Amino acid sequence: MSTKHVNKEMSDVSRHILDVAAIHFAEKGFAGARVDEISAEAGISKSSIYYRVGDKEALYHGVIVHMVSSMLEVTRDRVQKVSDAREKLDVFIQTTADFVLSCPHFSPIMMREIASGGANMSTETLTAMGKLKDYLHEILQEGTAQGVFRQVDSGLVHLVIGGAVNFFAASTPIRDKLIQLSDEHECKCLLIEKEAVVNEISEFVYRAVKADR
């Protein structure tokens, strides 16, 4: 079932419904989440949820599409402010990291879908995700035309970026537990700053795609 009113002009009520639904899907997965519980926490009747967004399947797809579309919108806005291909790639990676790390529900939902082989992903959801990959492809092609990047598989580059950022975000609770069990020296090794991670990912990707001079 396609989602209703899920775009950047959606009402505050619809956005609130999706925000609450995201918490439940992240914590319990698609199968474990209940519309009754989402309705109770959101303070909005089930009938209103069904009217504004749709059933549980539509809620789930709406959550992912809204998150991915928001990420793409912010990414495009930031990337358009720079002209250098290398800087555009850095901005793409930085924005991806900023979004994923500031949206605690994104990685748990994505990791569940990866583990299940995308069992609950609709064509609409996959299309929204594909637009992010396509935008990265545009940046890489622009860099190739400028002689900054070599010809590469943009799908693999997107996997490297998304995989690294999502794994870093999803593994935070595990690192926190390891820190509690570690001595002072080991703690310093586990205390990884976001900025350092993003810089390392950017440098790693750039070295992989830069043109041979």
N, C-alpha and C positions, 0 to 999 in steps of 0.2 A: 504494500500500500504506500503510495507517495505521500510525503509530508505536506502539510498545509501551512501557508504563510511563513515558511522558513526561508527568509532572505533578510537582507540588511535592513529592510523596512518593517520587519516584524514588530508587533506590539511589545510593550514592556511585559505584559502578562505572558505572552507566548515565550519570550526570552526567559522569564522567571521559571516557567514550567520546564524548559529544556535544561536550565541550570540545576534545578533540583533533580531532574531525571538523570543527569550526568553523574551526580553523586551516587545514586542507587546503582546505575549500570557499572560504574567503576568498582564499587564495593562488592556487588553481588553477581555481576555478569548479567547477560540478557535473560537467561533462564531463571535466575534467582530474584530479579527485580519484580516488583508488584505495582501495578498501576494504583491500587488502593493505597499503598504506602506513599507513593509519590504524590498522590492527591492530598493525603493527610498532611504531609510535610509542607507541600506548596500552599496549602490553605485554599485550594481550588477544587471544585467538584469534578468528579470523573466525567460528567457530561460536558462540562466546559473544556476539559482536556481533550476529549474526543472531538469536540467541535473545532477547537483552535489548532490542534496538532494532529490528532488521530489516535489509533490504538497503540498498544505497546510496541509493535513493530515500527510504526510510524514515529513514535517517540524516539526509539533507538536510532533509527536512520536520521531523524531530525537532529539529534544530539551530535552525531559524527559530522553530518553535512555542515551544521552551523559552526562547529569548531574548525573544520578544515577550510571552509569558506572564509571565516574570520582571519585565519592564518594567511591565506592567499591574499586577502584584501590588504592586510597590514604589510605583507612582504612587498607587494606591488608598489604601495605608497612609498616605502622606504627605498626600494631599489631605483625607482624613477628619479630620485633626487641625486643620483650619482651617474657618471658617464663611463668611468673606467671599468672594464670587464672584470678585472681582478677584484676591485672594490665591490662590484655588484655581487660577485660570488660570496665575498666575505659577509656582505649585508644579508644575503639569502640565508647563510648558515647562522649568523647571529640572530636573525629574526626567528628562525625555526627554533633555536635554543631558547630564546626569550619566551616564545609562546608555550612551548612544551613544558618548560620549568615553572611557568607562572600559572599553568592550567593543570592542576594535580590529577584531574580525572582523565586526561588525554592518554597518557602512557598505559595505565592499567587497562583501559578499554582496547587500545591497539594491541597490547601484548596478548590479551585473551583472544583477540581475533587472529593474530598470527599463530598462536598455539592451536587454534581450532581450524586453521586453514580458511579463515574468512567465512565461517559457517553462517553468520548472521548478517553478512554484508550484502546490501542490495546493489543493483546496477547504478542507482542514483548515488549511493555512497562511494562506490568505486570510481564513478565518473568525477566526483568532486575531488577525490584523492589524486586522480590522474591529472587534473589541472595543475596541481603543484609540481608534479614531475615535468609536465609540459613547459611550465614557466622556467624551471631550471634548465631545461633543454634549450630554450630561447637564449638564456644567459650564456650558456656554454657555446652555442653556435655563434653568438655575437663575438665572444672572445676568440673563437677560431678564425672568424673573418678578420679580426684585428691582428691576428698573428700572435696573440697572447697565449691561447690554449691550442693543444693538439686535438685532433678528432678523437672523441671518446664516446663510450656508451653512457648516455645521460641517465639511463635507468639504474645502472650500477652505481654511478656517483650519488644518485638520490638514495639508494639503499645504504650506502656508507654513511651519509649525513644523517638520515632518519634513524638508522640502526644505532649509531653511536649516541645520538642525543637521547633517544627513547630509552636505551639501555642505561645510560647514566641517570636519567630521571627515575626509572623504575627500580633501580638498584639502591637508591638512597636509603630506604629503611634497613636493608641488609648491611650497608656500610655503617649505619648508625649503631647497629647491634654489634658489629665487629669492633667498633671503636670502644664500646663499653667493656669488651673482653680483652682489649689489647693494652700493651704497656705504652709508655710515653712516646718511644721512638716509632712504634708501629702506628700509633694514632696520627702522627704527623704525616705518615705515608698515605693514610686513608682520608685525611682531611683535604679533599680536592675542591678547589674553588671553581665555580662555574666559569669564570672568565678564563682561567687557565685551560679548562677543558675545551671551551669554544675556540680559543686560539690554537690549540693543538690540532683540533679537527680541521680548522681552516687551513693551517699550514700543511697538514697531511694531504688534504684534497688538492690544494694548489700544486704541491709537488707532483701529484699523480696526473694532473691535467695540463700542466704548463707545457708550452711548445719548446722543443729543443732549439737552442740558439746556435 
